[in-house]
């Protein structure tokens, strides 16, 4: 599952191309893209061109997209640049392993090989191989998901975030 605008920044084509690779090894997997945006028609066309309309579902924009996370086995993000990726924080809070491109905010949230996997931007084959690895190893996926939840609770709670902002303000004022 991936949540985000269908835009150049989020690179939905990487998600689609990676899904096509995964489906060669796991033909029963369902991929879901949650979001809308300027690339919607192009995304639909790519899915149709690859013959994946039954395997990749476009859920459109959802008011409460985070409520769909429990149904997912893995949450992904193929952003080419990112601030703080709330979709990954939400996934980790639901104890889901994540596979994300290794960009600014994602690298701060995901501990590579611990809470999920970080992949260099554009390496679709690597991205797909990590998804296959998690599908082939449900115990690894469970452990990564649990460690992700622990990380969110310890590093990204409201208390922790407001405390860090307070410390930052104190440094600026001095």
C-alpha positions as CSV (number, residue, x, y, z in Angstrom):
1,X,0.0,0.0,0.0
2,X,1.2,3.5,-0.8
3,X,-0.5,6.8,0.2
4,X,0.3,10.1,-1.4
5,X,-0.5,12.5,-4.2
6,X,-0.2,11.1,-7.7
7,X,2.5,13.7,-8.5
8,X,6.1,13.8,-9.8
9,X,7.4,14.1,-6.2
10,X,5.7,10.9,-5.1
11,X,6.7,9.0,-8.2
12,X,3.7,6.7,-8.6
13,X,5.3,5.1,-11.7
14,X,8.1,3.7,-9.5
15,X,5.4,2.1,-7.4
16,X,3.7,0.6,-10.4
17,X,6.9,-0.6,-12.1
18,X,8.1,-2.1,-8.8
19,X,4.7,-3.8,-8.3
20,X,5.0,-5.4,-11.7
21,X,8.4,-6.9,-10.7
22,X,7.0,-8.2,-7.4
23,X,4.0,-9.7,-9.2
24,X,6.3,-11.9,-11.2
25,X,7.2,-13.8,-8.0
26,X,4.0,-13.2,-6.0
27,X,1.1,-13.2,-8.5
28,X,-1.5,-13.1,-5.7
29,X,-0.4,-9.8,-4.1
30,X,-2.7,-6.8,-4.3
31,X,-1.2,-3.4,-4.5
32,X,-3.2,-0.3,-3.4
33,X,-2.5,3.3,-4.2
34,X,-4.3,5.8,-2.1
35,X,-4.4,9.4,-3.4
36,X,-5.2,11.6,-6.3
37,X,-3.3,14.2,-8.2
38,X,-2.2,15.6,-11.6
39,X,-0.8,12.2,-12.8
40,X,-4.0,10.3,-12.2
41,X,-4.7,9.7,-15.9
42,X,-1.1,8.8,-16.7
43,X,-1.0,6.4,-13.7
44,X,-4.2,4.7,-14.9
45,X,-2.7,4.4,-18.4
46,X,0.5,2.8,-17.1
47,X,-1.4,0.3,-15.0
48,X,-3.5,-0.6,-18.0
49,X,-0.5,-0.8,-20.4
50,X,1.1,-3.3,-18.0
51,X,-2.1,-5.3,-17.7
52,X,-2.2,-4.8,-13.9
53,X,-5.7,-3.4,-13.4
54,X,-6.7,-6.4,-11.3
55,X,-3.5,-6.3,-9.2
56,X,-3.1,-2.5,-8.6
57,X,-6.1,-0.8,-7.1
58,X,-6.5,3.0,-7.2
59,X,-8.4,4.0,-4.1
60,X,-8.4,7.7,-4.9
61,X,-8.2,10.4,-2.2
62,X,-9.4,9.2,1.2
63,X,-10.3,11.5,4.1
64,X,-9.0,8.9,6.7
65,X,-6.4,7.0,4.6
66,X,-4.6,5.9,7.8
67,X,-7.7,3.7,8.6
68,X,-6.8,1.6,5.6
69,X,-3.3,0.7,6.9
70,X,-4.3,-2.2,9.1
71,X,-5.4,-4.1,6.0
72,X,-1.9,-3.7,4.5
73,X,1.0,-6.1,5.0
74,X,3.6,-3.6,3.9
75,X,3.5,0.2,3.4
76,X,5.7,1.9,0.8
77,X,6.8,5.3,-0.3
78,X,8.5,6.2,-3.6
79,X,8.9,9.9,-3.0
80,X,11.9,11.5,-4.8
81,X,12.0,14.2,-2.0
82,X,10.1,14.3,1.3
83,X,9.7,16.3,4.5
84,X,8.4,14.3,7.4
85,X,6.5,11.4,5.8
86,X,3.4,11.1,7.9
87,X,2.3,8.1,5.9
88,X,5.3,6.2,7.1
89,X,4.8,7.3,10.7
90,X,1.2,6.2,10.5
91,X,2.3,2.8,9.0
92,X,4.9,2.3,11.7
93,X,2.4,3.2,14.4
94,X,0.2,0.4,13.0
95,X,3.3,-2.0,13.3
96,X,3.7,-2.3,9.5
97,X,7.1,-2.7,7.9
98,X,8.0,0.0,5.4
99,X,9.9,0.1,2.1
100,X,10.9,3.7,1.1
101,X,13.2,5.6,-1.1
102,X,16.1,6.9,0.9
103,X,15.4,10.7,0.9
104,X,15.6,13.4,3.6
105,X,12.6,12.8,5.9
106,X,12.3,9.1,5.2
107,X,15.9,8.5,6.4
108,X,15.0,10.3,9.7
109,X,11.9,8.1,10.3
110,X,13.0,4.7,9.0
111,X,15.9,2.8,10.5
112,X,17.2,0.8,7.6
113,X,17.1,-2.9,8.1
114,X,15.4,-2.5,11.4
115,X,12.0,-0.8,10.9
116,X,12.0,-1.3,7.2
117,X,14.2,-0.8,4.2
118,X,15.6,2.4,2.6
119,X,16.3,2.2,-1.1
120,X,18.3,4.7,-3.3
121,X,15.9,6.7,-5.4
122,X,15.2,5.1,-8.8
123,X,16.3,1.6,-7.8
124,X,13.0,-0.1,-8.6
125,X,14.5,-3.6,-8.7
126,X,15.9,-3.1,-5.2
127,X,12.6,-1.7,-3.9
128,X,10.8,-4.7,-5.3
129,X,13.3,-7.2,-3.9
130,X,12.7,-5.8,-0.4
131,X,9.0,-6.2,-0.8
132,X,9.5,-9.8,-2.0
133,X,11.8,-10.4,1.0
134,X,9.2,-9.2,3.4
135,X,6.5,-11.3,1.7
136,X,8.7,-14.4,1.9
137,X,9.6,-13.7,5.5
138,X,6.5,-12.8,7.5
139,X,8.3,-13.2,10.8
140,X,10.9,-10.6,9.6
141,X,8.0,-8.3,8.6
142,X,6.3,-8.7,12.0
143,X,9.6,-7.9,13.8
144,X,10.3,-4.9,11.7
145,X,6.7,-3.7,12.1
146,X,6.9,-4.0,15.9
147,X,10.3,-2.2,16.0
148,X,8.7,0.6,13.8
149,X,5.9,1.0,16.3
150,X,8.4,1.2,19.2
151,X,10.4,3.8,17.2
152,X,7.3,6.0,16.6
153,X,6.3,5.7,20.3
154,X,9.8,6.6,21.5
155,X,10.9,9.2,19.0
156,X,7.8,10.7,17.4
157,X,5.2,11.0,20.1
158,X,3.5,14.4,20.6
159,X,5.4,14.8,23.9
160,X,8.8,14.1,22.3
161,X,8.1,16.3,19.3
162,X,6.9,19.3,21.4
163,X,9.9,18.8,23.7
164,X,12.3,18.9,20.8
165,X,10.6,22.0,19.4
166,X,10.9,23.7,22.8
167,X,14.6,22.9,22.9
168,X,15.0,24.3,19.5
169,X,13.2,27.6,20.4
170,X,15.4,27.9,23.5
171,X,18.5,27.6,21.3
172,X,17.2,30.2,18.9
173,X,16.3,32.7,21.6
174,X,19.8,32.5,23.2
